[in-house]
Amino acid sequence: MNSNNRYDVPKATMQRYPVYLKALRKLQSMGVERILSRELSLFVDIESTTIRRDFSFIGSLGKQGYGYDVETLINTFDELLGVSFDEKIVLVGAGNLGRAILNYNRWNHVVGEIVCAFDVDPNKLGEVSDIPIYHMSELALRMPEGCRIAILTVSKNVQETVDKLVEHGVVGIVDFSSEHIQVPKHVIVKTVDVVSTIQELIFQTNSFR
């Protein structure tokens, strides 16, 4: 696969690739080895024509009437997205939102799992859903080897926390903090802004009145 392909894929298409990957891993776990676009369409609720167009950006992955090899698709998406089913993820901030994320039960067939969490409040240490929660002061000692991704749900000392995560090898952050943070150029931050999402949703629903 041409390494430049990932830069030629439209943003909307790239956002659907993780959906396909999750579905394909689920199908593989069910014993499915080959699937047609119309069958996958029913599974992910995306039009089969859209699926075929999305797949066309990353090469000739299937044949008409023959379908797609599930394992080949999974390997292709793994390479394109740069993810691993064994990806180790840490969560920082074990408050109400952090604990809700730790209790979330849909990590299977996505990109690995949260292996531990950190917090500065001694009262929040322990375990949630068998996931250990350590004190932030133990970050250097407890940080999983090879961990690159962190979920950030803290509301205080956000920049300081980000700096520590980057110092210990984190290069991707899912940020729920709603604060502006600065990171080196090699670090990617994906901000989850619930308020903005609600505002966008209200605007869109009002347009149908």
N, C-alpha and C positions, 0 to 999 in steps of 0.2 A: 504494500500500500504506500502511495506517495505520502511522505511526511508532511507535505504542504496541504493535504486534503482537509485537515482539521481547520485551516484558516479560510477555506473556500466554502464551508458549510454555513448556510444562513443561521442566524441566531435562533429563530423559531424552530428550525429543524434540530439544532444542537440541544435545545431544551427538551425535545421529545426523545432523544437517544437514551437518557437514563430510564425513561418509562419503558421503552422497548427492552432494555437490558434487564430490568427488574422482572418483567413478564417472561422473558426468555429463560432466565434462571429458574423461575417458578415452574415453567413448562418442562425444563430439563429435569427438575426434581420429581416431576410427575411421570417421567419416562418418555416424554415426547422427543423424538429425534429429528423430525422434519415437519415443517409447517408451511402452509400457503398463506399469502398475504391476506386473503379474505378470512382465513381462520384466525390469524393474529389480530385482524381488525376487530373481530367480535370480543377478543380477549382484552384489548386495550382501549376499545371504544374510539378508535381513530380510523378514518376512511382508508380503505385498502389502496386507493390511488395515492393518497398522501404517504402511506407507508412505503410504497414502491418508489415514489419520488425521493423520499428521505434516504432510502437505502442506496439509491442511484448515485448519491454524492460520494459514497465511499467504495464504489466499485461494483462489478457484476457479481452479486452475491447469490443469485438464484436464477432458475430457469422457469419460463412460463409452463404451467401445468405440473411442474416438478416440485416447486416450492423452495424453501430455504433450509439449509442444514443448521439446526439450532446451535450446535457446538461451534460451528464456524462463525455464526453471527455473534455469539457471546465473546469469542476470542477477538473478533474484529472490533467490537465496541469497547472491550477492555483496553485494547491498544489505543483506540482513538481517544477515549475519555481519560486514559492514564490512571485507571482505578484498579483496585484489587479487591476480590471478595474477602480477603483477609486484612483489609485496611484497618489499622488501629486508630481509633478516634478517642480523644479525651474531651471531657466537658468541664468548664470552669464556671462555678457559680451554682451551688446546690440549693437554691431557694425554690420557690413554688414552681417557676417555669422550668428550672433545671431538673427538678425532680419529676415533673411531668414528662420531660423528654427522656429521662432515664427509664420511666415506666412505659414509654411508648413501645409497642410490641410489633412493629412492622419493619424492623431492620433487616430481616431475612431477605435474601435474594437482591440486596441493594449493593452496598459497598463496604461490607465489613461490619464492625460493631464498636460501640462505646465500651472501652475496657476499664476505664476508671474516671473519677471526677475529683475536682479539687474545690476547696472553699476556705475562707479565712475564719469562719465562725465555728468554734469547737463543738457547738450544739448540733451542727449539721453533718458531722463526720459519722462514719459507720458504713452502712450499705443501703442501697435502694435497688430492688430487683436483682440482687446478687452482684451488683456493681459497687466496688469499694469507693468510698469518698475519703480522700486524704486532705490533710491541711496543706494550704498553699505553700507553706514553708518547706514542704517535702517534695516540691516539684522536681528538683534536680535528681532526687533519689528515686522517685516513683514513676517518672516519665517513661512510658513504654518504649523499648528500643525500636527505632525506625518510625515512630509516630510523626506524621506530617500534618494531621488535620485536628483542629480544635473547634469546639462549639463554645461560644462566649455568651454567658447570660448574666454577667455581673453588672452592677449599677454604680459601683464606686471604684476609684483607682483603675479605670479602664485602660488608659494608655500604659500605665505601669505594668498591668497584667499582660497586655499584648506584647510589650517589650520582653518580658520574661519568657513568654511562649516562643517568640521568634528566636530568642537566645538559645532555647533548648530544641531547636530544629523544626518548629512548626512553620509551614509555608502556605497553609490554607486555613482561613478562619471564617466560620459562619457566625456572624455578629448580630446578636439580639440586643445589644446594649443601647442603641439609639444615640450614641455619642460619636462625634467625629474622631477617628483615630488615624494615626499615621504609621505606615509600615514601609519597609524597604521595597524596592521595585520587584524583587523576586517573590514577594509574598502577595497572595491573592485574598481579598476580603469580599465575602458575599453578605451583604446587609439584609436582614429580614426586618422590614419596617411594617408592622401590623397596621399602624394608623394610616400610613400612605396607601396600603392595600385596601383598607376599608373606604378611604376617600375615593379611590379609583372605582371601587365597586359601586358606591352610591352614585357617582357620576354616570357610570354605565347604565345602571338601572333607571336613573332619571331620564336618560335619553330615549327610553322605550315608552314613556308616558305619553 
